[in-house]
Amino acid sequence: MASFTLTFVMLLVFWLLLSGIFTPLFIILGVICSLLVARWSHDLLFGDVDIKQSVGIFWRLLKVVPWVLWQIVLANFHLVYLTMHPKMPIDPAFIKFKVDLKTDIGVFILANMITLTPGTVTVRATHNEFIVHAISQTTAEGIISGEMQNKVKEIEGYHV
């Protein structure tokens, strides 16, 4: 029921924002269309949703966002250093490392955190192993260190 409600609310808000018309007729049409589409597809978008767990993950994620933004800033400075250095000490490599993530959302968050950090791209992500392309040895070591993985475990709700 929670996935149906979330899908319905999301679709209705999207309908209202896109239409920009707030007359009773358009609102009623939006409600009807959103109800029908939510009824047919709620399990495709969210699956079984535990609202309490999702809210907890959301708040823990918000607490980690400043740290991630700082890592992005540091990685940008590192890339500037690499490109401005006369010898361009770029040493790209694929790195494979083990992870211990319990949830799909944890894998999703870690993969996106890595890809958002300049100089790294997640190539493959599973619950047990990640393959990442790193532009230099320094960026590779930053990923392998496990600090980012520990932050994701905190988001998942597993204390490190």
BELUR-V189547 format. One record per residue. N is the residue number from 1. RES is the residue in one small letter. PSI is psi in degrees with one decimal (none if undefined). OMEGA is omega in whole degrees, 0 to 359 (NA if undefined). Layout:
n=N res=RES psi=PSI omega=OMEGA
n=N res=RES psi=PSI omega=OMEGA
//
This chain:
n=1 res=m psi=-34.4 omega=181
n=2 res=a psi=-38.4 omega=180
n=3 res=s psi=-36.1 omega=177
n=4 res=f psi=-46.2 omega=181
n=5 res=t psi=-45.7 omega=178
n=6 res=l psi=-43.3 omega=179
n=7 res=t psi=-44.7 omega=179
n=8 res=f psi=-49.5 omega=182
n=9 res=v psi=-44.1 omega=180
n=10 res=m psi=-44.7 omega=180
n=11 res=l psi=-40.9 omega=181
n=12 res=l psi=-44.1 omega=178
n=13 res=v psi=-43.0 omega=178
n=14 res=f psi=-43.4 omega=178
n=15 res=w psi=-49.4 omega=183
n=16 res=l psi=-39.5 omega=179
n=17 res=l psi=-41.2 omega=181
n=18 res=l psi=-39.8 omega=182
n=19 res=s psi=-41.8 omega=181
n=20 res=g psi=7.6 omega=180
n=21 res=i psi=125.1 omega=186
n=22 res=f psi=36.1 omega=175
n=23 res=t psi=156.6 omega=181
n=24 res=p psi=-39.8 omega=181
n=25 res=l psi=-47.1 omega=181
n=26 res=f psi=-36.1 omega=178
n=27 res=i psi=-42.6 omega=179
n=28 res=i psi=-44.5 omega=177
n=29 res=l psi=-40.3 omega=178
n=30 res=g psi=-42.1 omega=179
n=31 res=v psi=-45.2 omega=181
n=32 res=i psi=-49.3 omega=180
n=33 res=c psi=-42.4 omega=180
n=34 res=s psi=-39.5 omega=177
n=35 res=l psi=-44.7 omega=181
n=36 res=l psi=-48.3 omega=181
n=37 res=v psi=-39.5 omega=178
n=38 res=a psi=-39.2 omega=180
n=39 res=r psi=-40.9 omega=184
n=40 res=w psi=-25.3 omega=190
n=41 res=s psi=9.4 omega=183
n=42 res=h psi=-35.3 omega=181
n=43 res=d psi=-21.2 omega=178
n=44 res=l psi=-34.3 omega=185
n=45 res=l psi=-47.4 omega=185
n=46 res=f psi=-25.2 omega=186
n=47 res=g psi=-149.7 omega=177
n=48 res=d psi=122.3 omega=184
n=49 res=v psi=129.8 omega=172
n=50 res=d psi=104.7 omega=186
n=51 res=i psi=-44.3 omega=182
n=52 res=k psi=-44.1 omega=179
n=53 res=q psi=-41.2 omega=181
n=54 res=s psi=-39.7 omega=178
n=55 res=v psi=-40.1 omega=177
n=56 res=g psi=-45.0 omega=178
n=57 res=i psi=-42.2 omega=181
n=58 res=f psi=-45.8 omega=182
n=59 res=w psi=-39.6 omega=178
n=60 res=r psi=-34.2 omega=176
n=61 res=l psi=-42.2 omega=179
n=62 res=l psi=-34.6 omega=179
n=63 res=k psi=-25.7 omega=182
n=64 res=v psi=-20.3 omega=184
n=65 res=v psi=-45.8 omega=179
n=66 res=p psi=-39.3 omega=178
n=67 res=w psi=-44.1 omega=180
n=68 res=v psi=-43.9 omega=179
n=69 res=l psi=-39.7 omega=178
n=70 res=w psi=-40.0 omega=178
n=71 res=q psi=-36.2 omega=177
n=72 res=i psi=-43.0 omega=178
n=73 res=v psi=-47.8 omega=179
n=74 res=l psi=-42.0 omega=180
n=75 res=a psi=-36.1 omega=176
n=76 res=n psi=-44.3 omega=178
n=77 res=f psi=-39.2 omega=178
n=78 res=h psi=-41.8 omega=178
n=79 res=l psi=-37.7 omega=176
n=80 res=v psi=-44.1 omega=178
n=81 res=y psi=-47.3 omega=182
n=82 res=l psi=-42.3 omega=184
n=83 res=t psi=-26.1 omega=181
n=84 res=m psi=-16.3 omega=179
n=85 res=h psi=136.2 omega=182
n=86 res=p psi=-33.2 omega=181
n=87 res=k psi=-3.2 omega=182
n=88 res=m psi=72.3 omega=184
n=89 res=p psi=57.1 omega=178
n=90 res=i psi=130.7 omega=181
n=91 res=d psi=74.8 omega=185
n=92 res=p psi=146.1 omega=180
n=93 res=a psi=154.4 omega=171
n=94 res=f psi=133.1 omega=178
n=95 res=i psi=141.9 omega=178
n=96 res=k psi=130.9 omega=179
n=97 res=f psi=154.0 omega=181
n=98 res=k psi=144.7 omega=175
n=99 res=v psi=161.2 omega=179
n=100 res=d psi=68.8 omega=181
n=101 res=l psi=141.5 omega=187
n=102 res=k psi=-24.1 omega=188
n=103 res=t psi=157.7 omega=174
n=104 res=d psi=-38.1 omega=180
n=105 res=i psi=-33.6 omega=177
n=106 res=g psi=-44.0 omega=177
n=107 res=v psi=-44.4 omega=180
n=108 res=f psi=-47.0 omega=182
n=109 res=i psi=-46.0 omega=180
n=110 res=l psi=-43.8 omega=180
n=111 res=a psi=-41.0 omega=180
n=112 res=n psi=-37.0 omega=176
n=113 res=m psi=-43.2 omega=180
n=114 res=i psi=-46.7 omega=183
n=115 res=t psi=-32.6 omega=178
n=116 res=l psi=-24.2 omega=180
n=117 res=t psi=117.5 omega=183
n=118 res=p psi=137.1 omega=180
n=119 res=g psi=-3.8 omega=180
n=120 res=t psi=145.7 omega=177
n=121 res=v psi=128.9 omega=175
n=122 res=t psi=124.3 omega=181
n=123 res=v psi=-40.2 omega=180
n=124 res=r psi=138.6 omega=181
n=125 res=a psi=127.3 omega=173
n=126 res=t psi=178.2 omega=178
n=127 res=h psi=-21.6 omega=185
n=128 res=n psi=-26.5 omega=189
n=129 res=e psi=143.2 omega=175
n=130 res=f psi=145.7 omega=169
n=131 res=i psi=125.7 omega=186
n=132 res=v psi=140.2 omega=172
n=133 res=h psi=125.6 omega=179
n=134 res=a psi=142.4 omega=185
n=135 res=i psi=-20.5 omega=180
n=136 res=s psi=168.2 omega=178
n=137 res=q psi=-35.6 omega=180
n=138 res=t psi=-44.2 omega=179
n=139 res=t psi=-35.5 omega=177
n=140 res=a psi=-43.7 omega=180
n=141 res=e psi=-35.6 omega=178
n=142 res=g psi=-35.6 omega=179
n=143 res=i psi=-44.4 omega=183
n=144 res=i psi=-25.2 omega=184
n=145 res=s psi=-27.6 omega=177
n=146 res=g psi=-2.9 omega=181
n=147 res=e psi=-42.6 omega=180
n=148 res=m psi=-39.8 omega=178
n=149 res=q psi=-38.8 omega=178
n=150 res=n psi=-37.1 omega=177
n=151 res=k psi=-40.0 omega=180
n=152 res=v psi=-37.2 omega=177
n=153 res=k psi=-37.2 omega=175
n=154 res=e psi=-41.9 omega=179
n=155 res=i psi=-42.0 omega=178
n=156 res=e psi=-22.9 omega=181
n=157 res=g psi=9.1 omega=178
n=158 res=y psi=118.1 omega=183
n=159 res=h psi=138.0 omega=183
n=160 res=v psi=none omega=NA
//
